[in-house]
Amino acid sequence: MPEALLERARRGEPAAFEQLYRWFERPVFTLAMRLCGDRDEASEVLQDTMLKVLRGVCDYRGSGPFWGWLRQIAINEALLRLRRGRRLEHVLPLDGHDAEDAAPPPPAAADAALLQRALAALPAATRSVLWLYHAEGHTHEEIAALMQRSPSFSKSQLARGTRRLRVLLQVQEQSI
């Protein structure tokens, strides 16, 4: 992103904000969709995120990539929305096999549509942990802080979610 655009946005130029919105609309919506699993909620997260960016663009200090700063706002907004809807309370139950499973998703995950359907079948909290860990690269400690839970919660949901995802992908593969 050009520094000049950021400077124009900091000065409050509406055209600069519009360009920022257009530039980041799709990646923010996609991230929100991955975490929330619902188009309407993802749209709300997009709007809330961009409003926060509009109000706080002067707070961005440039110490890291702008997208990283904006992405963190979007993650926080998505998790806040899930928390408000009490959707982070629904998790995969304990099944007695909670050894940490940090392995990448199974090879079938290469099919994005198949993976999207499987992820949508998971509880929001579990899906969020999987996405934050595998796609966003957060540590268990970071996920725990974001979700207001413990690192062991993150580890157990990652293990349970990865196992459940493997099962969902195998079942769907056989039915195709």
CNS distance restraints for C-alpha pairs under 8 A (distance, minus, plus):
assign (resid   1 and name CA) (resid   5 and name CA) 7.36 0.50 0.50
assign (resid   1 and name CA) (resid   6 and name CA) 7.84 0.50 0.50
assign (resid   1 and name CA) (resid  66 and name CA) 7.77 0.50 0.50
assign (resid   2 and name CA) (resid   6 and name CA) 6.85 0.50 0.50
assign (resid   3 and name CA) (resid   7 and name CA) 6.24 0.50 0.50
assign (resid   4 and name CA) (resid   8 and name CA) 6.18 0.50 0.50
assign (resid   5 and name CA) (resid   9 and name CA) 6.21 0.50 0.50
assign (resid   5 and name CA) (resid  16 and name CA) 5.97 0.50 0.50
assign (resid   5 and name CA) (resid  20 and name CA) 7.90 0.50 0.50
assign (resid   6 and name CA) (resid  10 and name CA) 6.17 0.50 0.50
assign (resid   6 and name CA) (resid  16 and name CA) 7.51 0.50 0.50
assign (resid   7 and name CA) (resid  11 and name CA) 6.34 0.50 0.50
assign (resid   8 and name CA) (resid  12 and name CA) 6.54 0.50 0.50
assign (resid   8 and name CA) (resid  13 and name CA) 5.69 0.50 0.50
assign (resid   8 and name CA) (resid  16 and name CA) 5.81 0.50 0.50
assign (resid   9 and name CA) (resid  13 and name CA) 5.43 0.50 0.50
assign (resid   9 and name CA) (resid  14 and name CA) 7.37 0.50 0.50
assign (resid   9 and name CA) (resid  16 and name CA) 5.01 0.50 0.50
assign (resid   9 and name CA) (resid  17 and name CA) 5.64 0.50 0.50
assign (resid   9 and name CA) (resid  57 and name CA) 7.16 0.50 0.50
assign (resid  10 and name CA) (resid  57 and name CA) 5.98 0.50 0.50
assign (resid  10 and name CA) (resid  58 and name CA) 5.40 0.50 0.50
assign (resid  12 and name CA) (resid  16 and name CA) 7.74 0.50 0.50
assign (resid  12 and name CA) (resid  17 and name CA) 7.69 0.50 0.50
assign (resid  13 and name CA) (resid  17 and name CA) 6.66 0.50 0.50
assign (resid  14 and name CA) (resid  18 and name CA) 6.20 0.50 0.50
assign (resid  15 and name CA) (resid  19 and name CA) 6.20 0.50 0.50
assign (resid  16 and name CA) (resid  20 and name CA) 6.18 0.50 0.50
assign (resid  17 and name CA) (resid  21 and name CA) 6.06 0.50 0.50
assign (resid  17 and name CA) (resid  54 and name CA) 6.95 0.50 0.50
assign (resid  18 and name CA) (resid  22 and name CA) 6.20 0.50 0.50
assign (resid  19 and name CA) (resid  23 and name CA) 5.95 0.50 0.50
assign (resid  20 and name CA) (resid  24 and name CA) 6.14 0.50 0.50
assign (resid  21 and name CA) (resid  25 and name CA) 5.42 0.50 0.50
assign (resid  21 and name CA) (resid  50 and name CA) 6.86 0.50 0.50
assign (resid  22 and name CA) (resid  26 and name CA) 7.77 0.50 0.50
assign (resid  24 and name CA) (resid  28 and name CA) 6.04 0.50 0.50
assign (resid  25 and name CA) (resid  29 and name CA) 6.05 0.50 0.50
assign (resid  25 and name CA) (resid  46 and name CA) 7.07 0.50 0.50
assign (resid  26 and name CA) (resid  30 and name CA) 6.01 0.50 0.50
assign (resid  27 and name CA) (resid  31 and name CA) 6.13 0.50 0.50
assign (resid  28 and name CA) (resid  32 and name CA) 6.11 0.50 0.50
assign (resid  28 and name CA) (resid  46 and name CA) 6.03 0.50 0.50
assign (resid  28 and name CA) (resid  71 and name CA) 6.90 0.50 0.50
assign (resid  28 and name CA) (resid  74 and name CA) 6.47 0.50 0.50
assign (resid  29 and name CA) (resid  33 and name CA) 5.98 0.50 0.50
assign (resid  29 and name CA) (resid  42 and name CA) 5.76 0.50 0.50
assign (resid  29 and name CA) (resid  43 and name CA) 6.47 0.50 0.50
assign (resid  29 and name CA) (resid  45 and name CA) 7.50 0.50 0.50
assign (resid  29 and name CA) (resid  46 and name CA) 5.57 0.50 0.50
assign (resid  30 and name CA) (resid  34 and name CA) 6.20 0.50 0.50
assign (resid  30 and name CA) (resid  42 and name CA) 7.75 0.50 0.50
assign (resid  31 and name CA) (resid  35 and name CA) 6.39 0.50 0.50
assign (resid  31 and name CA) (resid  74 and name CA) 7.58 0.50 0.50
assign (resid  31 and name CA) (resid  75 and name CA) 7.60 0.50 0.50
assign (resid  32 and name CA) (resid  36 and name CA) 5.78 0.50 0.50
assign (resid  32 and name CA) (resid  37 and name CA) 7.73 0.50 0.50
assign (resid  32 and name CA) (resid  41 and name CA) 7.76 0.50 0.50
assign (resid  32 and name CA) (resid  42 and name CA) 4.75 0.50 0.50
assign (resid  32 and name CA) (resid  43 and name CA) 7.85 0.50 0.50
assign (resid  32 and name CA) (resid  45 and name CA) 6.29 0.50 0.50
assign (resid  32 and name CA) (resid  46 and name CA) 7.09 0.50 0.50
assign (resid  32 and name CA) (resid  74 and name CA) 6.88 0.50 0.50
assign (resid  32 and name CA) (resid  75 and name CA) 7.13 0.50 0.50
assign (resid  32 and name CA) (resid  78 and name CA) 5.89 0.50 0.50
assign (resid  33 and name CA) (resid  37 and name CA) 5.02 0.50 0.50
assign (resid  33 and name CA) (resid  38 and name CA) 5.95 0.50 0.50
assign (resid  33 and name CA) (resid  39 and name CA) 6.20 0.50 0.50
assign (resid  33 and name CA) (resid  41 and name CA) 7.64 0.50 0.50
assign (resid  33 and name CA) (resid  42 and name CA) 4.96 0.50 0.50
assign (resid  34 and name CA) (resid 127 and name CA) 7.79 0.50 0.50
assign (resid  34 and name CA) (resid 128 and name CA) 7.59 0.50 0.50
assign (resid  34 and name CA) (resid 131 and name CA) 7.16 0.50 0.50
assign (resid  35 and name CA) (resid  75 and name CA) 7.88 0.50 0.50
assign (resid  35 and name CA) (resid  78 and name CA) 6.58 0.50 0.50
assign (resid  35 and name CA) (resid  79 and name CA) 7.62 0.50 0.50
assign (resid  35 and name CA) (resid 124 and name CA) 6.94 0.50 0.50
assign (resid  35 and name CA) (resid 127 and name CA) 6.53 0.50 0.50
assign (resid  35 and name CA) (resid 128 and name CA) 5.04 0.50 0.50
assign (resid  35 and name CA) (resid 131 and name CA) 7.01 0.50 0.50
assign (resid  36 and name CA) (resid  41 and name CA) 6.48 0.50 0.50
assign (resid  36 and name CA) (resid  42 and name CA) 6.33 0.50 0.50
assign (resid  36 and name CA) (resid  78 and name CA) 6.45 0.50 0.50
assign (resid  36 and name CA) (resid  79 and name CA) 7.94 0.50 0.50
assign (resid  36 and name CA) (resid  82 and name CA) 6.85 0.50 0.50
assign (resid  36 and name CA) (resid 124 and name CA) 6.42 0.50 0.50
assign (resid  36 and name CA) (resid 128 and name CA) 7.74 0.50 0.50
assign (resid  37 and name CA) (resid  41 and name CA) 7.89 0.50 0.50
assign (resid  37 and name CA) (resid  42 and name CA) 7.60 0.50 0.50
assign (resid  37 and name CA) (resid 120 and name CA) 5.74 0.50 0.50
assign (resid  37 and name CA) (resid 124 and name CA) 7.28 0.50 0.50
assign (resid  38 and name CA) (resid  42 and name CA) 6.04 0.50 0.50
assign (resid  39 and name CA) (resid  43 and name CA) 6.10 0.50 0.50
assign (resid  40 and name CA) (resid  44 and name CA) 6.36 0.50 0.50
assign (resid  41 and name CA) (resid  45 and name CA) 6.14 0.50 0.50
assign (resid  41 and name CA) (resid  81 and name CA) 7.78 0.50 0.50
assign (resid  42 and name CA) (resid  46 and name CA) 6.11 0.50 0.50
assign (resid  42 and name CA) (resid  78 and name CA) 7.56 0.50 0.50
assign (resid  43 and name CA) (resid  47 and name CA) 6.29 0.50 0.50
assign (resid  44 and name CA) (resid  48 and name CA) 6.10 0.50 0.50
assign (resid  45 and name CA) (resid  49 and name CA) 5.85 0.50 0.50
assign (resid  45 and name CA) (resid  74 and name CA) 6.78 0.50 0.50
assign (resid  45 and name CA) (resid  77 and name CA) 5.88 0.50 0.50
assign (resid  45 and name CA) (resid  78 and name CA) 5.74 0.50 0.50
assign (resid  45 and name CA) (resid  81 and name CA) 7.53 0.50 0.50
assign (resid  46 and name CA) (resid  50 and name CA) 6.12 0.50 0.50
assign (resid  46 and name CA) (resid  74 and name CA) 7.16 0.50 0.50
assign (resid  47 and name CA) (resid  51 and name CA) 6.15 0.50 0.50
assign (resid  48 and name CA) (resid  52 and name CA) 6.27 0.50 0.50
assign (resid  48 and name CA) (resid  77 and name CA) 6.99 0.50 0.50
assign (resid  49 and name CA) (resid  53 and name CA) 6.21 0.50 0.50
assign (resid  49 and name CA) (resid  70 and name CA) 7.76 0.50 0.50
assign (resid  49 and name CA) (resid  73 and name CA) 6.12 0.50 0.50
assign (resid  49 and name CA) (resid  74 and name CA) 5.34 0.50 0.50
assign (resid  49 and name CA) (resid  77 and name CA) 6.45 0.50 0.50
assign (resid  50 and name CA) (resid  54 and name CA) 6.02 0.50 0.50
assign (resid  51 and name CA) (resid  55 and name CA) 6.22 0.50 0.50
assign (resid  52 and name CA) (resid  56 and name CA) 5.79 0.50 0.50
assign (resid  52 and name CA) (resid  73 and name CA) 7.69 0.50 0.50
assign (resid  53 and name CA) (resid  57 and name CA) 5.27 0.50 0.50
assign (resid  53 and name CA) (resid  70 and name CA) 7.03 0.50 0.50
assign (resid  53 and name CA) (resid  73 and name CA) 7.91 0.50 0.50
assign (resid  56 and name CA) (resid  60 and name CA) 7.10 0.50 0.50
assign (resid  60 and name CA) (resid  66 and name CA) 7.64 0.50 0.50
assign (resid  60 and name CA) (resid  69 and name CA) 7.37 0.50 0.50
assign (resid  62 and name CA) (resid  66 and name CA) 6.84 0.50 0.50
assign (resid  64 and name CA) (resid  68 and name CA) 6.85 0.50 0.50
assign (resid  64 and name CA) (resid  69 and name CA) 7.31 0.50 0.50
assign (resid  65 and name CA) (resid  69 and name CA) 6.69 0.50 0.50
assign (resid  66 and name CA) (resid  70 and name CA) 6.16 0.50 0.50
assign (resid  67 and name CA) (resid  71 and name CA) 5.72 0.50 0.50
assign (resid  68 and name CA) (resid  72 and name CA) 6.20 0.50 0.50
assign (resid  69 and name CA) (resid  73 and name CA) 6.60 0.50 0.50
assign (resid  70 and name CA) (resid  74 and name CA) 6.34 0.50 0.50
assign (resid  71 and name CA) (resid  75 and name CA) 6.15 0.50 0.50
assign (resid  72 and name CA) (resid  76 and name CA) 6.15 0.50 0.50
assign (resid  73 and name CA) (resid  77 and name CA) 6.14 0.50 0.50
assign (resid  74 and name CA) (resid  78 and name CA) 6.12 0.50 0.50
assign (resid  75 and name CA) (resid  79 and name CA) 6.16 0.50 0.50
assign (resid  76 and name CA) (resid  80 and name CA) 5.97 0.50 0.50
assign (resid  76 and name CA) (resid 146 and name CA) 6.98 0.50 0.50
assign (resid  77 and name CA) (resid  81 and name CA) 6.16 0.50 0.50
assign (resid  78 and name CA) (resid  82 and name CA) 6.27 0.50 0.50
assign (resid  79 and name CA) (resid  83 and name CA) 5.99 0.50 0.50
assign (resid  79 and name CA) (resid  88 and name CA) 7.99 0.50 0.50
assign (resid  79 and name CA) (resid 146 and name CA) 7.58 0.50 0.50
assign (resid  79 and name CA) (resid 147 and name CA) 6.81 0.50 0.50
assign (resid  80 and name CA) (resid  84 and name CA) 6.10 0.50 0.50
assign (resid  81 and name CA) (resid  85 and name CA) 6.29 0.50 0.50
assign (resid  82 and name CA) (resid  86 and name CA) 6.08 0.50 0.50
assign (resid  82 and name CA) (resid  87 and name CA) 5.09 0.50 0.50
assign (resid  82 and name CA) (resid  88 and name CA) 5.84 0.50 0.50
assign (resid  82 and name CA) (resid 124 and name CA) 7.41 0.50 0.50
assign (resid  83 and name CA) (resid  87 and name CA) 5.97 0.50 0.50
assign (resid  83 and name CA) (resid  88 and name CA) 5.55 0.50 0.50
assign (resid  83 and name CA) (resid  89 and name CA) 7.84 0.50 0.50
assign (resid  86 and name CA) (resid  90 and name CA) 7.89 0.50 0.50
assign (resid  87 and name CA) (resid 123 and name CA) 7.64 0.50 0.50
assign (resid  87 and name CA) (resid 124 and name CA) 6.00 0.50 0.50
assign (resid  87 and name CA) (resid 125 and name CA) 6.91 0.50 0.50
assign (resid  88 and name CA) (resid 123 and name CA) 7.81 0.50 0.50
assign (resid  88 and name CA) (resid 124 and name CA) 5.93 0.50 0.50
assign (resid  88 and name CA) (resid 125 and name CA) 4.52 0.50 0.50
assign (resid  89 and name CA) (resid 125 and name CA) 7.00 0.50 0.50
assign (resid  90 and name CA) (resid 123 and name CA) 5.81 0.50 0.50
assign (resid  90 and name CA) (resid 124 and name CA) 7.01 0.50 0.50
assign (resid  90 and name CA) (resid 125 and name CA) 6.49 0.50 0.50
assign (resid  91 and name CA) (resid 123 and name CA) 5.60 0.50 0.50
assign (resid  91 and name CA) (resid 124 and name CA) 7.49 0.50 0.50
assign (resid  91 and name CA) (resid 125 and name CA) 5.88 0.50 0.50
assign (resid  91 and name CA) (resid 126 and name CA) 5.82 0.50 0.50
assign (resid  91 and name CA) (resid 157 and name CA) 7.24 0.50 0.50
assign (resid  92 and name CA) (resid 122 and name CA) 7.86 0.50 0.50
assign (resid  92 and name CA) (resid 123 and name CA) 6.89 0.50 0.50
assign (resid  92 and name CA) (resid 126 and name CA) 6.81 0.50 0.50
assign (resid  92 and name CA) (resid 157 and name CA) 6.85 0.50 0.50
assign (resid  92 and name CA) (resid 160 and name CA) 6.46 0.50 0.50
assign (resid  92 and name CA) (resid 161 and name CA) 7.05 0.50 0.50
assign (resid  93 and name CA) (resid 160 and name CA) 7.95 0.50 0.50
assign (resid  94 and name CA) (resid  98 and name CA) 7.54 0.50 0.50
assign (resid  94 and name CA) (resid 160 and name CA) 7.77 0.50 0.50
assign (resid  95 and name CA) (resid 160 and name CA) 7.94 0.50 0.50
assign (resid  97 and name CA) (resid 160 and name CA) 7.93 0.50 0.50
assign (resid  98 and name CA) (resid 156 and name CA) 5.63 0.50 0.50
assign (resid  98 and name CA) (resid 159 and name CA) 5.88 0.50 0.50
assign (resid  98 and name CA) (resid 160 and name CA) 6.67 0.50 0.50
assign (resid  99 and name CA) (resid 156 and name CA) 7.55 0.50 0.50
assign (resid  99 and name CA) (resid 159 and name CA) 6.56 0.50 0.50
assign (resid 100 and name CA) (resid 155 and name CA) 5.97 0.50 0.50
assign (resid 100 and name CA) (resid 156 and name CA) 6.79 0.50 0.50
assign (resid 100 and name CA) (resid 158 and name CA) 7.21 0.50 0.50
assign (resid 100 and name CA) (resid 159 and name CA) 5.20 0.50 0.50
assign (resid 101 and name CA) (resid 158 and name CA) 6.64 0.50 0.50
assign (resid 101 and name CA) (resid 159 and name CA) 4.59 0.50 0.50
assign (resid 101 and name CA) (resid 162 and name CA) 6.82 0.50 0.50
assign (resid 102 and name CA) (resid 158 and name CA) 7.34 0.50 0.50
assign (resid 102 and name CA) (resid 159 and name CA) 7.20 0.50 0.50
assign (resid 104 and name CA) (resid 134 and name CA) 7.24 0.50 0.50
assign (resid 105 and name CA) (resid 109 and name CA) 6.23 0.50 0.50
assign (resid 105 and name CA) (resid 162 and name CA) 6.66 0.50 0.50
assign (resid 105 and name CA) (resid 165 and name CA) 7.56 0.50 0.50
assign (resid 105 and name CA) (resid 166 and name CA) 7.08 0.50 0.50
assign (resid 106 and name CA) (resid 166 and name CA) 6.23 0.50 0.50
assign (resid 106 and name CA) (resid 169 and name CA) 8.00 0.50 0.50
assign (resid 108 and name CA) (resid 114 and name CA) 7.81 0.50 0.50
assign (resid 108 and name CA) (resid 115 and name CA) 7.70 0.50 0.50
assign (resid 108 and name CA) (resid 169 and name CA) 6.66 0.50 0.50
assign (resid 108 and name CA) (resid 170 and name CA) 7.95 0.50 0.50
assign (resid 108 and name CA) (resid 173 and name CA) 7.83 0.50 0.50
assign (resid 109 and name CA) (resid 114 and name CA) 7.01 0.50 0.50
assign (resid 109 and name CA) (resid 115 and name CA) 5.30 0.50 0.50
assign (resid 109 and name CA) (resid 169 and name CA) 7.60 0.50 0.50
assign (resid 110 and name CA) (resid 115 and name CA) 7.60 0.50 0.50
assign (resid 111 and name CA) (resid 115 and name CA) 6.21 0.50 0.50
assign (resid 112 and name CA) (resid 116 and name CA) 6.00 0.50 0.50
assign (resid 113 and name CA) (resid 117 and name CA) 6.28 0.50 0.50
assign (resid 114 and name CA) (resid 118 and name CA) 6.29 0.50 0.50
assign (resid 114 and name CA) (resid 169 and name CA) 7.13 0.50 0.50
assign (resid 114 and name CA) (resid 172 and name CA) 7.62 0.50 0.50
assign (resid 115 and name CA) (resid 119 and name CA) 6.03 0.50 0.50
assign (resid 115 and name CA) (resid 169 and name CA) 7.17 0.50 0.50
assign (resid 116 and name CA) (resid 120 and name CA) 6.10 0.50 0.50
assign (resid 117 and name CA) (resid 121 and name CA) 6.51 0.50 0.50
assign (resid 118 and name CA) (resid 122 and name CA) 7.03 0.50 0.50
assign (resid 118 and name CA) (resid 165 and name CA) 6.30 0.50 0.50
assign (resid 118 and name CA) (resid 168 and name CA) 5.81 0.50 0.50
assign (resid 118 and name CA) (resid 169 and name CA) 6.41 0.50 0.50
assign (resid 119 and name CA) (resid 127 and name CA) 6.11 0.50 0.50
assign (resid 119 and name CA) (resid 165 and name CA) 7.05 0.50 0.50
assign (resid 120 and name CA) (resid 127 and name CA) 7.65 0.50 0.50
assign (resid 122 and name CA) (resid 126 and name CA) 6.32 0.50 0.50
assign (resid 122 and name CA) (resid 127 and name CA) 5.78 0.50 0.50
assign (resid 122 and name CA) (resid 161 and name CA) 7.40 0.50 0.50
assign (resid 122 and name CA) (resid 164 and name CA) 7.99 0.50 0.50
assign (resid 122 and name CA) (resid 165 and name CA) 7.91 0.50 0.50
assign (resid 123 and name CA) (resid 127 and name CA) 6.13 0.50 0.50
assign (resid 124 and name CA) (resid 128 and name CA) 5.96 0.50 0.50
assign (resid 125 and name CA) (resid 129 and name CA) 6.25 0.50 0.50
assign (resid 125 and name CA) (resid 157 and name CA) 7.91 0.50 0.50
assign (resid 126 and name CA) (resid 130 and name CA) 6.26 0.50 0.50
assign (resid 126 and name CA) (resid 157 and name CA) 5.45 0.50 0.50
assign (resid 126 and name CA) (resid 158 and name CA) 6.93 0.50 0.50
assign (resid 126 and name CA) (resid 161 and name CA) 5.81 0.50 0.50
assign (resid 127 and name CA) (resid 131 and name CA) 6.11 0.50 0.50
assign (resid 127 and name CA) (resid 161 and name CA) 7.17 0.50 0.50
assign (resid 128 and name CA) (resid 132 and name CA) 5.92 0.50 0.50
assign (resid 129 and name CA) (resid 133 and name CA) 5.95 0.50 0.50
assign (resid 129 and name CA) (resid 143 and name CA) 6.86 0.50 0.50
assign (resid 129 and name CA) (resid 154 and name CA) 6.25 0.50 0.50
assign (resid 129 and name CA) (resid 157 and name CA) 6.66 0.50 0.50
assign (resid 129 and name CA) (resid 158 and name CA) 6.15 0.50 0.50
assign (resid 130 and name CA) (resid 134 and name CA) 5.85 0.50 0.50
assign (resid 130 and name CA) (resid 135 and name CA) 7.70 0.50 0.50
assign (resid 130 and name CA) (resid 157 and name CA) 7.76 0.50 0.50
assign (resid 130 and name CA) (resid 158 and name CA) 5.68 0.50 0.50
assign (resid 130 and name CA) (resid 161 and name CA) 6.83 0.50 0.50
assign (resid 130 and name CA) (resid 162 and name CA) 7.40 0.50 0.50
assign (resid 131 and name CA) (resid 135 and name CA) 5.13 0.50 0.50
assign (resid 131 and name CA) (resid 136 and name CA) 6.48 0.50 0.50
assign (resid 132 and name CA) (resid 136 and name CA) 4.75 0.50 0.50
assign (resid 132 and name CA) (resid 137 and name CA) 6.20 0.50 0.50
assign (resid 132 and name CA) (resid 138 and name CA) 5.63 0.50 0.50
assign (resid 132 and name CA) (resid 143 and name CA) 6.94 0.50 0.50
assign (resid 133 and name CA) (resid 137 and name CA) 4.94 0.50 0.50
assign (resid 133 and name CA) (resid 138 and name CA) 4.93 0.50 0.50
assign (resid 133 and name CA) (resid 139 and name CA) 6.41 0.50 0.50
assign (resid 133 and name CA) (resid 140 and name CA) 7.40 0.50 0.50
assign (resid 133 and name CA) (resid 143 and name CA) 7.58 0.50 0.50
assign (resid 133 and name CA) (resid 158 and name CA) 7.90 0.50 0.50
assign (resid 134 and name CA) (resid 138 and name CA) 7.72 0.50 0.50
assign (resid 138 and name CA) (resid 142 and name CA) 5.86 0.50 0.50
assign (resid 138 and name CA) (resid 143 and name CA) 6.27 0.50 0.50
assign (resid 139 and name CA) (resid 143 and name CA) 6.20 0.50 0.50
assign (resid 140 and name CA) (resid 144 and name CA) 5.99 0.50 0.50
assign (resid 140 and name CA) (resid 151 and name CA) 5.12 0.50 0.50
assign (resid 140 and name CA) (resid 152 and name CA) 7.76 0.50 0.50
assign (resid 140 and name CA) (resid 154 and name CA) 5.58 0.50 0.50
assign (resid 140 and name CA) (resid 155 and name CA) 6.45 0.50 0.50
assign (resid 141 and name CA) (resid 145 and name CA) 6.30 0.50 0.50
assign (resid 141 and name CA) (resid 150 and name CA) 7.47 0.50 0.50
assign (resid 141 and name CA) (resid 151 and name CA) 5.15 0.50 0.50
assign (resid 141 and name CA) (resid 154 and name CA) 7.99 0.50 0.50
assign (resid 142 and name CA) (resid 146 and name CA) 6.18 0.50 0.50
assign (resid 143 and name CA) (resid 147 and name CA) 6.00 0.50 0.50
assign (resid 143 and name CA) (resid 151 and name CA) 7.28 0.50 0.50
assign (resid 143 and name CA) (resid 154 and name CA) 6.48 0.50 0.50
assign (resid 144 and name CA) (resid 148 and name CA) 5.63 0.50 0.50
assign (resid 144 and name CA) (resid 149 and name CA) 4.68 0.50 0.50
assign (resid 144 and name CA) (resid 150 and name CA) 4.93 0.50 0.50
assign (resid 144 and name CA) (resid 151 and name CA) 5.04 0.50 0.50
assign (resid 144 and name CA) (resid 153 and name CA) 7.23 0.50 0.50
assign (resid 144 and name CA) (resid 154 and name CA) 6.11 0.50 0.50
assign (resid 145 and name CA) (resid 149 and name CA) 6.43 0.50 0.50
assign (resid 145 and name CA) (resid 150 and name CA) 7.48 0.50 0.50
assign (resid 149 and name CA) (resid 153 and name CA) 6.35 0.50 0.50
assign (resid 149 and name CA) (resid 154 and name CA) 7.64 0.50 0.50
assign (resid 150 and name CA) (resid 154 and name CA) 6.76 0.50 0.50
assign (resid 151 and name CA) (resid 155 and name CA) 6.25 0.50 0.50
assign (resid 152 and name CA) (resid 156 and name CA) 5.99 0.50 0.50
assign (resid 153 and name CA) (resid 157 and name CA) 6.07 0.50 0.50
assign (resid 154 and name CA) (resid 158 and name CA) 6.02 0.50 0.50
assign (resid 155 and name CA) (resid 159 and name CA) 6.22 0.50 0.50
assign (resid 156 and name CA) (resid 160 and name CA) 6.03 0.50 0.50
assign (resid 157 and name CA) (resid 161 and name CA) 5.55 0.50 0.50
assign (resid 158 and name CA) (resid 162 and name CA) 5.88 0.50 0.50
assign (resid 159 and name CA) (resid 163 and name CA) 6.30 0.50 0.50
assign (resid 160 and name CA) (resid 164 and name CA) 6.09 0.50 0.50
assign (resid 161 and name CA) (resid 165 and name CA) 5.86 0.50 0.50
assign (resid 162 and name CA) (resid 166 and name CA) 6.20 0.50 0.50
assign (resid 163 and name CA) (resid 167 and name CA) 6.41 0.50 0.50
assign (resid 164 and name CA) (resid 168 and name CA) 6.15 0.50 0.50
assign (resid 165 and name CA) (resid 169 and name CA) 6.05 0.50 0.50
assign (resid 166 and name CA) (resid 170 and name CA) 6.15 0.50 0.50
assign (resid 167 and name CA) (resid 171 and name CA) 6.17 0.50 0.50
assign (resid 168 and name CA) (resid 172 and name CA) 6.15 0.50 0.50
assign (resid 169 and name CA) (resid 173 and name CA) 5.97 0.50 0.50
assign (resid 170 and name CA) (resid 174 and name CA) 6.29 0.50 0.50
assign (resid 171 and name CA) (resid 175 and name CA) 6.51 0.50 0.50
assign (resid 172 and name CA) (resid 176 and name CA) 6.44 0.50 0.50
